Amino acid sequence: MIDLLKNIDGKATQQAIEATLRQYRTFMITTPDEFIPSITAKYTLEMPTFSNVKQSSVEMATIKSVDHFNECERFFNWFNRGLCKLTVIERRMITLAYLEMEPMHNYEICMELNVSERTFYRMRTKALYKLALALGKEVYQEDEAVVQ
C-alpha cells in the first residue's frame, strides 16, 4: 500500500479532487429552471410519428428533473461517505475552503482555525489527498519502466 502512495501524482490528484469539489458546489446551486416545461401552446406543425408514442414536454421535463435529482442524490451520498473519513478539523477546513456558498480565503480560514499559514497548507494538502483516496480520485504516475 505504501508503494502505491509513492506513485501518486500529487498535482494531478489535487486537480482531480478540486474538480470533484467544484462539482459538489455546482450540484448545490443547481436549480432545475431549464427543466420547467412550457405550458403555452406552440403553433407549429407536428409531423406524425409512426411509433404511436406521443412525447409531452411536461413528461420530458419531469423525466429530466427526476434524473437530475437522482444524479445529485447519488453524488452527495458518495461524496459524504468520503468526507466522513476525514478528521473533524480536516472536514471543517475543506468545508470552509471549498463547499460553502461563499468559500473563505485561505488567510480567513487560518484565522478561524487559529493555525499558521504553513500549517494550514500542510493540513489542507493532507486532507485533499485523504479525500481523494477515500473517493477513489487519486491519480498515479506512469511507471517509466512500463513506458519504455
Secondary structure, DSSP 8 states (H G I E B T S, - for coil): -HHHHHTB-HHHHHHHHHHHHHHHHHHHH--GGGG----S---------TT-----HHHHHHHHHHHHHHHHHHHHHHHHHHHTTS-HHHHHHHIIIIISSS---HHHHHHHHT--HHHHHHHHHHHHHHHHHHHT---B---HHHH-
